[in-house]
Amino acid sequence: MIGIEGVAVDFFAPFDARREAARVLRIRAAEIKHAGVLKRSLDCRRKPQIKEVYNLGVIVAGDESRIVRACRNAKVRIITPPVASLEEELLRRCLPLGEAPLAGERPVVVGSGPAGLFCALTLALLGARPRVIERGARVEERVQKVNAFFNGADLDENCNVQFGEGGAGTFSDGKLSTGIGGGMAAAVVAEFARCGGGETLTAESKPHIGTDVLPRVVAALRKKIEVLGGEFFFDTAVTDIKTSGGALRALVLEGKHAGVLDCSRAVFAVGHSARDVYRTLFERGAEMTSKPFAVGVRIEHLQKDIDVAQFGMSGGGLPAADYKLTAQINGRGCYTFCMCPGGEVVAAASEAGGCVVNGMSASGRGGANADSALIVTVTEADFGCGVLDGVAFQRKWERLAYAAAGGYAPPVQRLDDFKSRRVSARFGGVQPSCRRGYAFADLNSCLPAYVCEGISGAADAFARKIPVFNRGDSLLSGVETRTSAPVRILRGADMQSSIRGLYPCGEGAGYAGGITSAAVDGVRVALSFIGAKI
């Protein structure tokens, strides 16, 4: 296949991949058998003159090498065709798919977020027939429970925005962009597309699925694993482990499938909200360490104002604009995270008596507001050197937010009132999007003073790039504490923890940061079972 990079056209102009490929390659369109879009991005540097930039994959009737040499263009080269699934990527790497290379008992995967699902899928493709244990419900039931909670129902501590099939990412923007790169990350995105994420997903420079589509993608991944011999145990929590001689021997289960499950190899892909699992593993001797993370608030603006700031205009067929901003305030890293264009703030608690917020958006990103986490880095110097001190730190501020709001509906405050430390009495142009509701409160009482200073300073710094960012009626909701794992469960080169047979995996174990990187880590751990590396 011939790859062509950087074909730029006006956003509002029609685009014909075959015609553009023929022009760049200096051949007739009739000589092109196929021309497809491999990657598409926006160039907004000369707004409002927006360009779309395409990378193309082209199959020609003639000699590809000769055509590449003849066109004398540095942006044209021979490339390997992209894979369409995880299975294709594993086959490309000559791995023993379907040959059941794992002797002995079936491996267990604890957790069915991106890391757990892709670990299980890889094991299933190898013929290992994994068993997946999930404390929450299957995704179809989980969606009903979460929507009920959004509408005022009681919190289910085992099935909520954080817990259940698909993991926390199921109720998010569904971003699949990642900084890790490589063929396996591309294969993960391709697998999401194949399982219902959308045929254009692999071509987007910032791929996202949307929380309205993610549940059916998650269900499709589960069904694929089941067809390959995998088995799922929902509404079942791992509450303890049994060891002997420093090695895993069994898992203690509670819930629908309560009992003791003999097990000498288990992948723990439990997500970064599984605080009870952290404590259990720590008490059973798994080597762990605390790590920095970040806390703060959600900030909402009108999406049309973000569009104008980023594109120079709003509407006209342009997508909802996003942003990613960073600053150093008083020596601390401050940044936006999990930005949801056209999205909504969600009540994301997983523990009774704690108030947490997150953000999500549907595939169309059609909401009136843009929202993002506005967070400040915290370290062991802030929360203590104990392994679980970061967990206690998160819990402290979540409980204060719950007390300030009087429940799971988040405390909210205008930015100008936050800076003045006064409780808001009214909204401006930005109305709250959280379906659970809201309560006016002073968010300064729900976060450390240095975090509040960072939020105020960062809002002003970010306004130099997006002028509306620090507008007084920008709306803050709190608290955002589940940005990344507060611990790392240590593992060796063989992916095992200090307890042999226990494999920490994914974002909750401290080895990933987002849906795609977590999924790739799941693949890596699964392949470690047969001594393969990626």
C-alpha positions as CSV (number, residue, x, y, z in Angstrom):
1,M,0.0,0.0,0.0
2,I,1.1,3.6,-0.8
3,G,0.8,6.1,2.1
4,I,0.2,9.8,1.3
5,E,0.6,12.2,4.3
6,G,-0.7,15.7,4.7
7,V,-3.3,16.3,2.0
8,A,-4.8,19.6,3.1
9,V,-8.2,20.9,1.8
10,D,-10.6,23.6,2.9
11,F,-13.0,22.2,5.5
12,F,-16.1,23.2,3.6
13,A,-14.8,22.0,0.2
14,P,-15.8,18.5,-1.1
15,F,-13.1,15.9,-0.8
16,D,-12.5,13.0,-3.2
17,A,-9.8,10.7,-1.9
18,R,-9.2,9.0,-5.3
19,R,-8.9,12.3,-7.2
20,E,-6.4,13.7,-4.6
21,A,-4.4,10.5,-4.6
22,A,-4.1,10.6,-8.4
23,R,-3.0,14.3,-8.2
24,V,-0.3,13.6,-5.7
25,L,1.0,10.4,-7.3
26,R,0.8,11.9,-10.8
27,I,-1.2,9.1,-12.2
28,R,-4.6,8.6,-13.7
29,A,-7.5,8.0,-11.4
30,A,-8.3,4.8,-13.4
31,E,-4.9,3.3,-12.2
32,I,-6.1,3.5,-8.5
33,K,-7.9,0.4,-7.2
34,H,-8.6,1.8,-3.8
35,A,-8.1,5.1,-2.0
36,G,-9.1,5.4,1.7
37,V,-8.7,7.8,4.6
38,L,-6.2,6.5,7.2
39,K,-6.2,9.6,9.3
40,R,-8.1,12.9,9.4
41,S,-7.4,16.0,11.5
42,L,-8.2,19.7,11.6
43,D,-5.7,22.5,11.0
44,C,-7.0,25.6,12.8
45,R,-3.9,27.7,12.8
46,R,-5.4,30.3,10.4
47,K,-8.9,30.4,11.9
48,P,-11.6,30.9,10.7
49,Q,-10.0,29.4,7.5
50,I,-10.1,25.7,8.7
51,K,-8.4,23.0,6.8
52,E,-8.9,19.3,6.9
53,V,-5.7,17.3,6.7
54,Y,-5.8,13.7,5.4
55,N,-3.4,10.8,5.4
56,L,-4.4,8.4,2.6
57,G,-3.9,4.7,2.0
58,V,-3.8,3.9,-1.8
59,I,-3.7,0.6,-3.7
60,V,-2.7,1.0,-7.4
61,A,-2.8,-1.3,-10.3
62,G,0.8,-0.8,-11.2
63,D,4.2,-1.1,-9.5
64,E,3.9,0.7,-6.2
65,S,7.6,1.3,-5.8
66,R,8.0,2.7,-9.2
67,I,5.1,5.1,-8.7
68,V,6.5,6.3,-5.3
69,R,9.9,6.9,-6.9
70,A,8.4,8.8,-9.8
71,C,6.3,11.2,-7.9
72,R,9.4,12.5,-5.9
73,N,7.4,13.5,-2.8
74,A,8.7,13.1,0.7
75,K,5.2,12.6,2.0
76,V,4.6,9.5,-0.2
77,R,6.0,6.1,0.8
78,I,5.2,2.4,0.9
79,I,3.4,1.5,4.1
80,T,2.0,-1.6,5.8
81,P,-1.8,-1.7,5.5
82,P,-3.5,-1.1,8.9
83,V,-5.1,-4.0,10.7
84,A,-8.8,-4.2,11.2
85,S,-8.9,-6.0,14.5
86,L,-6.8,-7.2,17.5
87,E,-6.7,-10.7,16.0
88,E,-5.1,-9.4,12.8
89,E,-2.4,-7.7,14.8
90,L,-1.7,-10.8,16.9
91,L,-1.5,-12.9,13.7
92,R,0.8,-10.4,12.1
93,R,3.1,-11.0,15.1
94,C,3.0,-14.7,14.5
95,L,1.4,-15.5,17.9
96,P,-0.2,-18.9,18.5
97,L,-3.8,-18.0,18.3
98,G,-6.3,-20.8,19.1
99,E,-3.6,-23.2,20.0
100,A,-4.4,-23.2,23.7
101,P,-0.7,-22.7,24.7
102,L,-1.5,-22.2,28.4
103,A,-1.3,-25.5,30.3
104,G,-3.4,-26.2,33.4
105,E,-6.3,-24.2,34.8
106,R,-8.1,-21.4,33.1
107,P,-6.8,-17.9,33.9
108,V,-9.0,-15.5,35.8
109,V,-9.4,-11.8,35.0
110,V,-10.7,-9.6,37.8
111,G,-12.4,-6.5,36.4
112,S,-14.1,-5.9,33.0
113,G,-12.9,-2.4,32.2
114,P,-10.8,-1.8,29.1
115,A,-7.8,-3.5,30.6
116,G,-9.8,-6.5,31.8
117,L,-11.8,-6.9,28.6
118,F,-8.8,-6.7,26.3
119,C,-6.7,-9.0,28.5
120,A,-9.6,-11.5,28.4
121,L,-10.1,-11.1,24.7
122,T,-6.4,-11.8,24.0
123,L,-6.4,-14.8,26.3
124,A,-9.5,-16.1,24.5
125,L,-7.9,-15.6,21.1
126,L,-5.0,-17.7,22.4
127,G,-7.5,-20.5,23.3
128,A,-7.2,-20.0,27.1
129,R,-11.0,-19.7,27.9
130,P,-10.6,-17.0,30.6
131,R,-13.0,-16.4,33.4
132,V,-13.9,-12.8,34.1
133,I,-15.1,-11.7,37.5
134,E,-16.9,-8.4,37.7
135,R,-18.3,-6.8,40.9
136,G,-21.0,-4.9,39.0
137,A,-23.7,-5.8,36.5
138,R,-23.4,-6.5,32.8
139,V,-23.5,-3.3,30.8
140,E,-27.1,-3.5,29.8
141,E,-28.3,-3.6,33.4
142,R,-25.6,-1.2,34.5
143,V,-26.8,1.5,32.2
144,Q,-30.3,1.3,33.8
145,K,-28.9,1.5,37.3
146,V,-26.6,4.5,36.5
147,N,-29.5,6.4,34.7
148,A,-31.7,5.7,37.8
149,F,-28.9,7.2,40.0
150,F,-28.6,10.2,37.8
151,N,-32.4,10.7,38.3
152,G,-32.2,10.5,42.1
153,A,-32.1,6.8,43.0
154,D,-30.0,5.5,45.8
155,L,-26.3,4.7,45.1
156,D,-25.4,1.0,44.4
157,E,-21.9,0.7,45.7
158,N,-21.1,-2.2,43.4
159,C,-22.7,-1.0,40.2
160,N,-22.3,2.7,39.3
161,V,-20.3,5.1,37.2
162,Q,-17.1,3.6,38.4
163,F,-18.0,-0.1,38.7
164,G,-19.6,-2.5,36.3
165,E,-18.9,-4.0,32.9
166,G,-16.9,-1.6,30.7
167,G,-15.3,0.2,33.7
168,A,-15.4,3.9,34.4
169,G,-14.7,4.8,30.8
170,T,-18.2,3.6,29.7
171,F,-19.6,6.8,31.3
172,S,-17.2,9.2,29.7
173,D,-16.5,10.8,26.4
174,G,-15.0,7.5,25.2
175,K,-11.8,9.1,24.1
176,L,-9.4,6.5,22.4
177,S,-6.5,8.9,21.6
178,T,-3.4,7.9,23.4
179,G,0.2,9.0,23.6
180,I,1.7,5.5,23.6
181,G,1.5,5.0,19.9
182,G,2.5,1.7,18.1
183,G,0.7,-0.9,16.2
184,M,-1.0,-2.5,19.2
185,A,-2.7,0.8,20.2
186,A,-3.9,1.1,16.6
187,A,-5.2,-2.5,16.8
188,V,-7.1,-1.7,19.9
189,V,-8.9,1.2,18.3
190,A,-9.6,-1.0,15.2
191,E,-11.1,-3.6,17.5
192,F,-13.4,-0.9,19.1
193,A,-14.4,0.1,15.6
194,R,-15.1,-3.5,14.6
195,C,-17.3,-4.0,17.7
196,G,-19.6,-1.1,16.8
197,G,-17.6,2.0,17.6
198,G,-18.1,3.4,14.0
199,E,-16.4,2.7,10.7
200,T,-14.6,6.1,10.7
201,L,-13.2,5.6,14.2
202,T,-9.7,4.5,13.1
203,A,-9.4,7.6,10.8
204,E,-9.9,10.2,13.4
205,S,-6.9,11.9,14.8
206,K,-8.7,12.2,18.2
207,P,-11.0,9.1,18.1
208,H,-13.9,8.9,20.5
209,I,-17.0,6.7,20.8
210,G,-19.4,8.5,23.0
211,T,-21.2,7.2,26.1
212,D,-24.4,6.5,24.0
213,V,-22.4,4.0,21.8
214,L,-19.9,2.5,24.3
215,P,-22.4,0.1,26.0
216,R,-23.1,-1.8,22.8
217,V,-19.4,-1.9,22.0
218,V,-18.7,-3.3,25.5
219,A,-21.4,-5.9,25.0
220,A,-20.0,-6.9,21.6
221,L,-16.5,-7.4,23.2
222,R,-18.1,-9.6,25.9
223,K,-20.0,-11.7,23.4
224,K,-16.8,-12.2,21.3
225,I,-15.0,-13.4,24.4
226,E,-17.8,-15.8,25.2
227,V,-17.9,-17.2,21.7
228,L,-14.2,-18.0,22.1
229,G,-14.9,-19.9,25.3
230,G,-14.6,-17.1,27.9
231,E,-17.0,-16.9,30.8
232,F,-18.3,-14.0,32.9
233,F,-19.3,-13.8,36.5
234,F,-21.2,-10.6,37.1
235,D,-22.4,-9.2,40.4
236,T,-19.4,-10.9,42.1
237,A,-16.7,-9.2,44.0
238,V,-13.2,-10.5,45.0
239,T,-13.0,-9.8,48.7
240,D,-9.9,-11.6,49.6
241,I,-7.1,-13.8,48.2
242,K,-5.5,-16.9,49.6
243,T,-1.7,-17.5,49.2
244,S,0.8,-20.2,50.0
245,G,4.6,-19.8,49.8
246,G,4.3,-16.3,48.3
247,A,2.1,-17.5,45.5
248,L,-1.6,-17.1,44.7
249,R,-3.8,-20.1,45.5
250,A,-7.4,-18.9,45.5
251,L,-9.8,-16.0,45.3
252,V,-12.5,-15.4,47.9
253,L,-15.8,-14.3,46.2
254,E,-18.9,-12.6,47.5
255,G,-22.1,-11.9,45.7
256,K,-23.9,-13.9,43.0
257,H,-21.1,-16.5,42.7
258,A,-19.9,-16.5,46.3
259,G,-17.4,-19.0,47.3
260,V,-13.7,-19.8,47.1
261,L,-12.3,-20.2,43.5
262,D,-9.0,-22.1,43.3
263,C,-6.7,-20.0,41.1
264,S,-3.0,-19.8,40.6
265,R,-3.0,-17.1,37.9
266,A,-5.2,-14.0,38.1
267,V,-5.1,-10.6,36.4
268,F,-6.2,-7.8,38.6
269,A,-7.6,-5.1,36.3
270,V,-9.8,-3.5,39.0
271,G,-9.8,0.2,38.1
272,H,-8.6,3.1,40.2
273,S,-11.7,3.3,42.4
274,A,-11.4,-0.2,43.8
275,R,-10.1,1.0,47.2
276,D,-11.2,-2.2,49.0
277,V,-9.1,-4.3,46.6
278,Y,-6.0,-2.0,47.2
279,R,-6.3,-2.6,51.0
280,T,-6.8,-6.3,50.6
281,L,-3.7,-6.7,48.4
282,F,-1.7,-4.5,50.6
283,E,-2.6,-6.5,53.7
284,R,-1.8,-9.8,51.9
285,G,1.7,-8.6,51.1
286,A,1.6,-7.3,47.6
287,E,4.3,-4.7,47.1
288,M,2.7,-1.3,46.4
289,T,3.7,2.3,46.5
290,S,1.8,5.6,46.5
291,K,2.0,7.8,43.5
292,P,1.1,11.4,42.6
293,F,-2.2,12.2,41.1
294,A,-4.4,15.3,40.7
295,V,-7.6,16.7,42.2
296,G,-9.9,19.6,41.5
297,V,-13.2,20.5,39.9
298,R,-15.2,20.3,36.7
299,I,-15.5,23.6,34.8
300,E,-18.3,24.3,32.3
301,H,-18.5,26.8,29.6
302,L,-20.9,27.3,26.7
303,Q,-19.7,25.1,23.8
304,K,-20.4,27.8,21.3
305,D,-17.9,30.0,23.1
306,I,-15.2,27.3,23.0
307,D,-16.0,26.8,19.3
308,V,-15.4,30.5,18.5
309,A,-12.2,30.5,20.5
310,Q,-10.8,27.4,18.8
311,F,-12.2,27.7,15.3
312,G,-13.0,31.4,15.0
313,M,-16.6,30.5,14.4
314,S,-19.4,28.2,15.6
315,G,-21.7,25.8,13.7
316,G,-21.5,25.4,9.9
317,G,-20.9,21.7,10.2
318,L,-17.8,22.0,12.3
319,P,-17.4,19.5,15.2
320,A,-17.7,20.6,18.8
321,A,-14.2,22.0,19.6
322,D,-12.0,20.7,22.4
323,Y,-9.0,21.9,24.2
324,K,-6.1,20.6,26.3
325,L,-4.3,23.2,28.5
326,T,-1.5,23.1,31.1
327,A,0.1,25.7,33.4
328,Q,2.5,25.9,36.3
329,I,0.9,27.8,39.3
330,N,2.9,28.2,42.5
331,G,5.2,25.4,41.4
332,R,2.4,22.9,40.8
333,G,1.2,21.4,37.6
334,C,-2.3,22.4,36.7
335,Y,-4.1,21.1,33.7
336,T,-7.4,20.2,32.0
337,F,-8.3,16.6,31.8
338,C,-11.0,14.4,30.2
339,M,-12.5,17.4,28.3
340,C,-16.0,16.6,27.1
341,P,-17.2,18.8,24.1
342,G,-20.9,19.2,24.1
343,G,-21.1,17.0,27.2
344,E,-22.4,16.9,30.7
345,V,-21.1,16.7,34.3
346,V,-22.1,13.5,36.0
347,A,-22.4,12.5,39.6
348,A,-19.8,9.7,39.8
349,A,-19.8,8.4,43.4
350,S,-18.9,4.8,44.2
351,E,-18.9,5.1,48.0
352,A,-21.7,6.0,50.4
353,G,-21.2,9.5,51.8
354,G,-18.8,10.7,49.1
355,C,-19.5,13.2,46.3
356,V,-17.5,12.8,43.1
357,V,-17.9,14.4,39.6
358,N,-16.8,13.3,36.2
359,G,-17.7,14.2,32.6
360,M,-19.2,12.4,29.7
361,S,-20.6,13.2,26.2
362,A,-22.5,11.4,23.6
363,S,-21.1,10.5,20.2
364,G,-22.7,13.6,18.6
365,R,-21.3,15.9,21.3
366,G,-24.4,18.0,20.9
367,G,-24.9,19.4,24.4
368,A,-24.9,23.1,25.1
369,N,-22.0,23.0,27.5
370,A,-18.3,22.0,27.2
371,D,-16.9,20.6,30.4
372,S,-13.5,19.5,31.6
373,A,-11.7,18.6,34.8
374,L,-9.6,21.5,36.0
375,I,-7.1,19.8,38.3
376,V,-4.0,20.4,40.3
377,T,-1.2,17.8,40.9
378,V,-0.8,16.5,44.5
379,T,2.1,14.4,45.8
380,E,3.2,12.4,48.9
381,A,4.2,15.8,50.4
382,D,0.5,16.7,50.5
383,F,-1.1,13.5,51.5
384,G,1.6,11.4,53.3
385,C,4.0,8.6,52.5
386,G,1.9,5.7,53.5
387,V,0.8,3.4,50.6
388,L,-2.9,4.1,51.1
389,D,-2.6,7.8,52.2
390,G,-3.6,9.0,48.8
391,V,-6.8,7.0,49.0
392,A,-7.5,8.6,52.4
393,F,-6.8,12.0,50.9
394,Q,-9.3,11.4,48.1
395,R,-12.0,10.1,50.5
396,K,-11.6,13.2,52.8
397,W,-12.4,15.7,50.1
398,E,-15.2,13.6,48.6
399,R,-16.9,13.4,52.0
400,L,-16.5,17.2,52.6
401,A,-18.1,17.8,49.1
402,Y,-21.0,15.4,50.1
403,A,-21.4,17.4,53.4
404,A,-21.4,20.7,51.6
405,A,-23.9,19.6,49.0
406,G,-26.0,17.5,51.3
407,G,-25.9,14.5,49.0
408,Y,-24.5,13.1,45.7
409,A,-25.7,16.0,43.6
410,P,-22.5,18.1,43.3
411,P,-21.8,21.4,45.0
412,V,-21.6,24.1,42.3
413,Q,-20.2,27.7,42.2
414,R,-19.6,30.4,39.7
415,L,-15.9,31.0,39.1
416,D,-16.1,34.6,40.2
417,D,-17.8,33.5,43.5
418,F,-15.2,30.8,43.9
419,K,-12.4,33.4,43.7
420,S,-14.2,35.6,46.2
421,R,-15.1,32.6,48.5
422,R,-18.8,33.3,48.5
423,V,-21.7,30.9,47.8
424,S,-23.3,31.6,44.5
425,A,-26.9,32.7,44.5
426,R,-27.7,32.5,40.8
427,F,-26.3,31.3,37.5
428,G,-25.2,33.4,34.5
429,G,-25.1,32.3,30.9
430,V,-23.8,28.8,31.9
431,Q,-26.5,26.5,33.4
432,P,-25.5,23.3,35.2
433,S,-25.7,20.1,33.1
434,C,-25.6,17.5,35.9
435,R,-28.8,15.4,35.8
436,R,-28.5,14.4,39.4
437,G,-29.0,18.1,40.3
438,Y,-26.8,20.5,42.2
439,A,-26.4,22.4,45.4
440,F,-24.9,25.9,45.8
441,A,-21.9,25.7,48.1
442,D,-18.4,27.1,48.5
443,L,-16.0,24.7,46.8
444,N,-13.1,26.3,48.8
445,S,-14.4,24.2,51.7
446,C,-14.2,21.0,49.7
447,L,-10.5,21.2,48.5
448,P,-7.1,22.1,50.0
449,A,-6.2,25.8,49.8
450,Y,-3.3,25.2,47.5
451,V,-5.6,23.3,45.1
452,C,-8.0,26.2,45.1
453,E,-5.2,28.7,44.4
454,G,-4.1,26.5,41.5
455,I,-7.6,26.4,40.1
456,S,-8.0,30.2,40.2
457,G,-4.5,30.8,38.8
458,A,-4.9,28.2,36.0
459,A,-8.3,29.6,34.9
460,D,-6.6,33.0,34.4
461,A,-3.6,31.4,32.7
462,F,-5.8,29.4,30.3
463,A,-7.8,32.5,29.4
464,R,-4.7,33.7,27.5
465,K,-5.5,30.9,25.0
466,I,-9.2,30.7,25.4
467,P,-10.5,34.1,26.4
468,V,-13.8,32.9,28.0
469,F,-12.1,30.4,30.2
470,N,-12.0,32.7,33.3
471,R,-15.3,34.4,32.6
472,G,-17.1,35.0,35.9
473,D,-20.1,32.8,35.1
474,S,-18.0,29.8,34.2
475,L,-19.5,27.0,36.4
476,L,-17.5,24.8,38.8
477,S,-18.7,21.5,40.2
478,G,-16.8,19.4,42.7
479,V,-15.0,17.4,43.5
480,E,-12.9,15.7,40.8
481,T,-10.7,13.2,42.6
482,R,-10.6,10.0,40.4
483,T,-8.2,11.3,37.8
484,S,-5.7,8.4,38.1
485,A,-4.7,5.7,40.5
486,P,-3.3,7.0,43.8
487,V,-1.2,3.8,44.1
488,R,0.9,1.5,41.9
489,I,0.8,-2.2,42.5
490,L,4.4,-3.2,41.7
491,R,5.1,-5.8,39.1
492,G,8.3,-7.3,37.5
493,A,9.4,-7.8,33.9
494,D,7.2,-10.9,33.9
495,M,4.1,-8.7,34.8
496,Q,3.7,-10.5,38.1
497,S,3.5,-8.8,41.5
498,S,5.4,-9.8,44.5
499,I,2.7,-12.4,45.0
500,R,3.5,-14.9,42.2
501,G,0.5,-15.6,39.9
502,L,-1.1,-12.2,40.6
503,Y,-0.8,-9.8,37.6
504,P,-1.6,-6.1,38.3
505,C,-3.0,-4.5,35.1
506,G,-4.3,-1.3,33.7
507,E,-5.1,2.1,35.0
508,G,-6.1,0.9,38.5
509,A,-2.7,-0.8,39.0
510,G,-0.9,2.4,37.9
511,Y,0.2,1.3,34.4
512,A,-2.1,3.2,32.1
513,G,-3.9,6.5,31.7
514,G,-7.0,6.2,29.5
515,I,-9.1,3.6,27.6
516,T,-6.6,2.7,24.9
517,S,-3.5,2.6,27.0
518,A,-5.4,0.4,29.6
519,A,-6.5,-1.9,26.9
520,V,-3.0,-2.2,25.5
521,D,-1.7,-3.0,29.0
522,G,-4.3,-5.8,29.2
523,V,-3.0,-7.3,25.9
524,R,0.6,-7.0,27.2
525,V,-0.3,-8.9,30.4
526,A,-2.2,-11.6,28.6
527,L,0.8,-12.1,26.2
528,S,3.2,-12.3,29.2
529,F,1.4,-15.6,30.0
530,I,3.1,-17.2,27.0
531,G,6.4,-15.2,27.3
532,A,5.6,-12.8,24.4
533,K,6.2,-9.1,24.6
534,I,4.9,-6.0,22.7
